[in-house]
Amino acid sequence: MRWGKDARRTAGLMVGQPDYEAYVAHAAATHPDQAPLDRTAFFRLHEARRFGAGGGFRCC
């Protein structure tokens, strides 16, 4: 079971998807007063950041 999670995490990082579980742990540690984003909202936010919100390409 652990091997599958590690493989999925590695594959996600290889294609530029951040680790959701790491985000949840970070959010709980640094922002305990705020609820973390759900998985769908988290990936949509990072896709928008990666490819540029509004349809245009953005490097950084």
C-alpha positions in Angstrom: 0.0 0.0 0.0 2.8 2.4 0.9 4.6 1.7 -2.3 1.5 2.7 -4.3 1.3 6.0 -2.5 5.0 6.7 -3.0 4.8 5.9 -6.7 1.7 8.1 -7.1 3.4 11.0 -5.3 6.6 10.6 -7.4 4.6 10.5 -10.6 2.7 13.6 -9.6 5.8 15.5 -8.8 7.4 14.5 -12.1 4.5 16.1 -14.0 4.4 19.2 -11.8 1.6 18.3 -9.4 2.4 19.2 -5.8 1.7 16.7 -3.0 -1.7 17.3 -1.4 -0.9 15.5 1.9 2.1 17.6 2.4 0.0 20.7 1.8 -2.6 19.6 4.4 0.2 19.0 6.9 1.7 22.4 6.2 -1.6 24.1 6.4 -2.5 22.5 9.7 0.9 23.4 11.2 1.1 27.0 9.9 -2.5 28.1 9.6 -4.5 26.1 12.3 -7.3 28.7 12.2 -8.1 28.1 8.5 -9.5 25.0 6.9 -7.3 23.6 4.1 -8.6 23.5 0.6 -10.2 20.3 -0.5 -8.3 18.2 -3.0 -10.1 19.5 -6.1 -9.7 23.2 -5.2 -6.1 22.6 -4.3 -5.3 21.1 -7.8 -7.3 23.7 -9.6 -5.4 26.5 -7.8 -2.0 24.9 -8.7 -3.0 24.4 -12.3 -4.1 28.0 -12.5 -0.8 29.1 -11.0 1.2 26.8 -13.3 -0.5 27.7 -16.6 -1.5 31.2 -15.8 -5.0 32.2 -14.8 -7.0 33.9 -17.5 -5.7 31.8 -20.4 -2.3 33.4 -20.9 1.1 31.8 -20.3 2.9 33.0 -17.2 6.4 31.9 -16.4 6.5 32.8 -12.7 
